[in-house]
């Protein structure tokens, strides 16, 4: 099951589906992830335990190919941010579609994908703790083909990372790092060109680090309203370009075979193309690495409104929401209230509460409008209904969910379903 440049999924596919995975029926240890699709289960047919979050195969495949095609058309190198699904099977699909590498947020996540054979990992974060550095150094020593990148944004950070590497390593191969450029009141990153130059000089003075390029995360630019986001993102990316140009002019990347410049959330990858992909004032090739993540599943709220493949459409094709929550009505204690069997342990609630879309009753989908989830407990949802709503105990309700990053992390194994809700496989996560 190993592809050239891909992952070894054997440990995932051989995993026994048992009581550890909520939503799946008892199997007596006879079903593995690899054989889920052969069981004949249907997510709306009473074969799965509820509540259940499903991943729609057609939408997942469509989203991965749409982003891959966009990257090819604009000469982007994709390093999808795996922290969204933390699922080697999904990352394998992205690699097979042409992804350049894998992005993670920290060393624990890097360990997950190294366990499945990832050979190029972009750690989109500063690394300063000694245990993390020791693991990274050991991996680089053990596997000379392993490519790993990390971020630096301060003299103290350079000293911590370089010092720890110097203490635990004997190899002459330095760790490639990118200088992070940040926005005022944003996250990490140098705030001025002068600060960036000082950090770049500090990296060049070490023997354990190699300055490979620059990085920014435009998705964290503070903004008073969603209407202002694109304008402020453009302003920030223009500042990133100016700072990177200053570094190039100062010779920060002299001697390299290429310069990496990385940015690009799922929401603003088109702005990265517009502002960073033009020719640079250097004879050294510049590789633009986009770290899109949440596009794999999209959603019905923030990403639907702001994605360049949805509300800010720059292409004729649109991303499709791939995650859906199925839950059963447990109680109708008041005329305009239903208690539904899911809660904070099952669904995201950090950007918007799940939104009901349909009712399934006795093999038929019924229209369902006007209801709203007003609150969640750990395991219960308060569904407020319009007057006269036809909703009965034991009805199955389908909900759209918003924010994929906090949906995947609640499910260790998600069923893949086709458009008729037949279960065709399973996606194992590692949070």
C-alpha positions in Angstrom: 0.0 0.0 0.0 3.0 2.3 -0.2 3.2 4.8 -3.0 6.3 6.5 -4.4 6.8 9.6 -2.2 3.8 8.5 -0.1 2.9 6.9 3.2 2.8 3.4 4.4 -0.8 2.9 5.5 -0.6 -0.7 6.6 -0.9 0.1 10.3 -4.0 2.1 9.6 -5.7 -0.4 7.3 -5.0 -3.4 9.6 -6.5 -1.6 12.6 -9.4 -3.6 14.1 -12.7 -1.8 14.3 -14.0 -2.3 17.9 -15.4 -0.6 20.9 -12.8 2.1 20.8 -14.5 3.8 17.8 -17.8 5.5 18.6 -20.5 5.2 16.0 -19.4 1.8 14.7 -21.5 -1.3 15.4 -20.1 -4.3 17.3 -18.0 -6.4 15.0 -16.5 -9.1 17.3 -13.0 -8.2 16.1 -13.7 -9.4 12.5 -13.6 -6.0 10.8 -10.5 -3.9 10.0 -10.4 -0.4 8.6 -9.5 -2.0 5.3 -12.7 -4.1 5.2 -15.2 -1.5 6.4 -16.5 -0.9 2.9 -17.3 -4.6 2.5 -19.8 -4.8 5.4 -22.8 -3.3 3.6 -23.5 -0.7 6.3 -25.6 2.4 5.6 -25.3 5.4 7.9 -29.0 6.2 7.6 -30.2 2.6 7.5 -29.8 1.8 11.2 -26.4 0.0 10.8 -24.4 2.6 12.8 -24.6 3.8 16.3 -25.6 7.5 16.9 -24.5 10.2 17.0 -22.2 9.9 14.0 -20.1 12.3 11.9 -19.6 11.0 8.3 -17.2 12.1 5.7 -18.6 12.3 2.2 -16.4 10.6 -0.3 -17.4 12.6 -3.4 -16.9 16.0 -1.6 -13.5 14.9 -0.2 -12.2 13.7 -3.6 -13.5 16.8 -5.3 -11.9 19.2 -2.8 -8.5 17.5 -3.0 -8.4 17.6 -6.7 -9.7 21.2 -7.0 -7.0 22.5 -4.8 -4.4 20.4 -6.5 -5.5 21.7 -9.9 -5.4 25.3 -8.6 -1.8 24.7 -7.4 -0.7 23.3 -10.7 -2.2 26.1 -12.6 -0.4 28.7 -10.4 2.9 27.0 -9.9 2.3 26.5 -6.2 3.8 23.8 -4.1 1.2 22.4 -1.7 2.2 21.2 1.8 -1.3 20.6 3.2 -1.7 21.3 6.9 -2.3 17.9 8.3 -3.3 19.2 11.7 -6.9 19.7 10.4 -7.7 16.0 9.9 -4.6 14.3 11.4 -5.4 11.4 9.1 -2.6 9.7 7.2 -5.2 8.3 4.7 -6.2 11.8 3.7 -2.6 13.0 3.6 -1.9 10.1 1.3 -4.6 11.3 -1.1 -3.1 14.8 -1.1 0.4 13.4 -1.8 -1.0 11.2 -4.6 -2.6 14.4 -6.0 0.8 16.1 -6.2 1.4 17.6 -2.8 5.0 18.7 -2.2 5.1 17.8 1.5 3.1 17.7 4.7 2.7 20.6 7.2 2.2 20.0 10.9 1.9 22.4 13.9 4.4 20.8 16.3 6.8 17.9 16.9 4.1 15.5 18.3 2.2 15.8 15.0 5.5 15.4 13.1 6.0 12.1 15.0 2.7 10.8 13.8 3.4 11.3 10.1 7.0 10.1 10.4 5.5 6.9 11.8 3.8 6.4 8.4 6.9 7.3 6.4 6.5 11.0 5.6 9.8 12.2 4.1 9.2 16.0 3.8 7.6 17.7 6.8 7.1 21.4 7.3 6.7 22.3 11.0 4.9 25.6 10.9 6.0 26.7 14.3 9.0 27.6 16.4 10.8 24.7 18.2 12.5 25.7 21.4 12.0 22.8 23.9 14.9 20.5 24.2 13.0 17.2 24.1 11.4 18.1 20.8 14.8 19.1 19.3 16.3 15.8 20.5 13.7 13.8 18.7 14.1 15.9 15.5 17.9 15.5 15.7 17.6 11.7 16.1 15.3 11.5 13.1 17.7 13.4 10.9 20.6 11.2 12.0 18.6 8.0 11.5 17.3 8.9 8.0 19.6 11.0 5.8 16.7 11.4 3.3 14.3 13.0 5.8 13.6 16.6 5.0 12.3 18.8 7.8 11.8 22.5 8.1 11.0 24.6 11.2 10.5 28.3 11.9 12.6 30.9 13.8 11.6 34.5 14.7 13.9 35.7 17.4 17.5 35.7 18.5 16.5 33.7 21.6 14.7 31.2 19.5 17.7 30.7 17.2 20.0 30.3 20.3 17.6 27.7 21.8 17.2 25.7 18.7 20.8 25.9 17.5 22.2 25.2 21.0 20.0 22.2 21.5 21.0 20.8 18.1 24.6 21.4 18.7 24.4 19.5 22.0 22.7 16.4 20.7 24.0 16.1 17.1 27.2 15.1 15.4 26.0 15.2 11.8 27.2 18.0 9.5 23.7 18.3 8.0 22.1 21.5 9.4 18.3 21.9 10.0 16.6 24.1 7.4 14.7 26.9 9.0 12.4 29.6 7.6 12.3 33.1 9.1 8.7 33.8 10.3 7.3 37.2 9.5 4.3 38.3 11.6 1.7 41.0 11.8 1.2 43.4 14.7 -1.1 41.9 17.3 -1.0 38.6 15.3 0.8 35.4 16.2 4.5 34.7 16.2 6.9 36.3 13.7 9.3 39.2 13.3 7.5 42.5 13.2 10.1 44.6 11.3 12.6 44.1 8.5 15.4 45.1 10.8 14.4 42.4 13.3 14.2 39.9 10.5 17.7 40.8 9.2 19.1 40.4 12.7 17.5 36.9 13.1 18.7 35.9 9.6 22.3 36.9 10.5 22.0 34.9 13.7 21.0 31.8 11.7 23.8 32.3 9.3 26.3 32.5 12.2 25.3 29.0 13.4 26.7 25.7 12.2 23.5 23.7 13.0 20.9 25.8 11.1 20.4 26.7 7.5 18.2 29.7 6.5 16.0 28.2 3.7 13.5 31.0 3.3 10.7 33.0 4.9 7.2 32.2 6.1 4.0 33.9 7.2 0.5 33.0 8.2 -1.9 35.5 6.8 -4.9 33.7 8.3 -4.0 35.1 11.7 -4.1 38.8 10.7 -6.3 40.6 13.3 -9.3 42.1 11.7 -12.4 44.0 13.1 -14.8 42.4 10.7 -14.9 39.8 7.9 -15.4 42.5 5.3 -12.0 43.9 6.1 -10.1 40.6 6.1 -9.1 40.5 2.4 -7.9 44.1 2.4 -5.8 43.6 5.6 -4.5 40.2 4.3 -3.3 41.9 1.1 -1.6 44.6 3.1 0.2 42.1 5.3 1.3 39.9 2.3 2.7 43.1 0.7 4.7 43.7 3.8 5.9 40.0 3.8 7.0 40.5 0.2 8.9 43.7 1.1 10.7 42.0 4.1 11.6 38.9 2.0 13.0 41.2 -0.7 15.1 42.9 1.9 16.5 39.6 3.1 17.3 38.6 -0.5 19.0 41.9 -1.2 21.1 41.4 2.0 22.3 38.1 0.8 20.5 36.1 3.4 19.9 33.2 1.0 23.1 33.3 -1.0 24.4 29.9 -2.0 21.1 28.1 -1.8 19.7 26.2 -4.8 16.2 27.6 -4.0 14.4 29.9 -1.6 11.3 28.7 0.1 8.6 31.3 0.7 5.6 29.8 2.6 2.1 31.1 3.3 -1.4 30.3 2.4 -4.4 29.3 4.6 -7.3 27.7 2.9 -9.1 31.0 3.0 -6.5 33.2 1.2 -4.4 31.0 -1.0 -5.5 33.2 -4.0 -4.1 36.3 -2.3 -0.8 34.4 -1.8 -0.8 33.8 -5.6 -1.6 37.4 -6.3 1.0 39.0 -4.1 3.8 36.5 -3.7 3.9 34.4 -6.9 5.3 37.1 -9.2 9.0 37.0 -10.1 11.5 37.9 -7.4 14.6 40.1 -7.6 17.0 37.1 -7.4 18.6 34.6 -9.7 17.8 31.9 -7.1 14.6 30.1 -7.8 11.8 30.9 -5.4 9.4 28.1 -4.4 6.0 29.3 -3.1 4.7 26.7 -0.6 1.1 26.9 0.4 0.0 25.3 3.6 -3.7 24.9 3.0 -5.5 22.5 5.4 -9.2 22.9 6.0 -10.1 22.8 2.3 -10.2 19.0 2.4 -13.6 19.1 4.1 -14.6 22.8 3.7 -17.7 23.8 5.8 -20.9 25.8 5.6 -19.9 28.9 7.5 -16.5 30.6 7.6 -15.0 28.7 4.7 -18.2 28.9 2.6 -18.2 32.6 3.0 -14.5 33.5 2.6 -13.0 30.7 0.6 -11.8 31.7 -2.9 -13.5 28.5 -4.0 -16.9 29.5 -2.5 -18.1 32.9 -1.4 -15.1 34.7 -2.9 -15.2 32.5 -6.0 -12.1 32.9 -8.2 -12.9 29.7 -10.2 -16.1 28.3 -11.6 -15.8 25.2 -9.4 -16.6 25.4 -5.7 -15.5 23.5 -2.7 -18.1 21.2 -1.1 -18.8 20.6 2.6 -17.7 17.0 3.3 -18.6 16.6 7.0 -22.1 15.9 8.2 -23.4 15.0 11.6 -26.2 12.5 12.1 -28.1 12.3 15.4 -31.4 11.0 16.7 -34.2 12.9 18.4 -34.3 11.7 22.0 -37.1 13.8 23.5 -39.9 16.4 22.6 -40.4 17.8 26.1 -41.9 21.1 24.9 -43.9 22.1 21.7 -41.0 24.1 20.3 -38.1 22.1 21.8 -36.4 18.9 20.8 -33.5 17.2 22.6 -31.2 15.6 20.1 -28.5 13.1 21.0 -25.2 14.8 20.4 -23.2 17.5 22.2 -19.9 19.1 22.7 -18.1 15.7 22.7 -19.3 15.1 19.2 -19.6 18.3 17.2 -17.7 21.6 16.8 -19.0 24.7 18.7 -16.2 27.2 18.5 -17.4 29.2 15.4 -21.0 28.2 14.9 -23.3 25.5 16.3 -24.4 22.7 13.9 -27.3 23.5 11.6 -30.1 21.0 10.9 -30.7 20.3 7.2 -32.9 17.3 6.8 -35.0 14.7 8.7 -34.9 10.9 7.8 -38.0 9.0 8.8 -38.8 5.4 7.8 -36.6 5.5 4.7 -37.6 8.9 3.5 -36.0 12.3 3.7 -38.4 15.1 4.8 -38.0 18.8 4.4 -36.9 20.5 7.6 -36.7 24.3 7.8 -36.6 26.9 10.5 -35.1 24.9 13.4 -31.9 26.1 15.2 -29.5 24.6 17.7 -29.5 27.1 20.5 -27.2 25.3 23.0 -25.1 22.2 23.6 -24.4 20.2 26.7 -21.7 17.5 26.7 -24.1 15.0 25.0 -27.3 16.8 24.3 -28.4 19.5 21.8 -31.2 21.9 22.4 -33.1 22.2 19.0 -35.6 25.0 18.9 -38.4 24.4 16.5 -40.8 26.7 14.6 -44.5 26.4 15.6 -46.1 23.2 14.3 -42.8 21.6 13.3 -43.2 17.9 12.4 -40.4 16.3 14.4 -40.8 13.0 16.3 -38.9 11.0 18.8 -36.5 8.6 17.0 -36.3 10.8 13.9 -32.8 11.0 12.4 -31.6 14.5 11.8 -28.7 15.5 9.5 -26.7 18.6 10.5 -24.1 20.7 8.7 -21.1 21.5 10.9 -18.8 24.4 11.0 -15.1 24.4 11.6 -13.5 21.2 10.3 -10.5 21.5 12.6 -12.7 21.0 15.7 -14.8 18.3 14.1 -12.1 15.8 13.1 -10.5 15.9 16.6 -13.6 14.4 18.2 -13.7 11.3 16.1 -11.0 8.6 16.1 -12.6 6.8 13.1 -14.9 8.5 10.6 -17.0 6.5 8.2 -16.6 7.4 4.5 -20.0 7.4 2.8 -21.2 7.7 -0.8 -24.0 10.0 -1.8 -26.6 7.4 -0.6 -24.9 7.1 2.8 -23.5 3.7 2.1 -20.4 3.2 4.2 -17.5 2.7 1.8 -14.6 2.9 4.2 -13.2 4.6 7.3 -10.7 7.4 8.0 -8.6 6.9 11.1 -7.4 10.0 13.0 -4.5 10.5 15.4 -5.2 13.4 17.8 
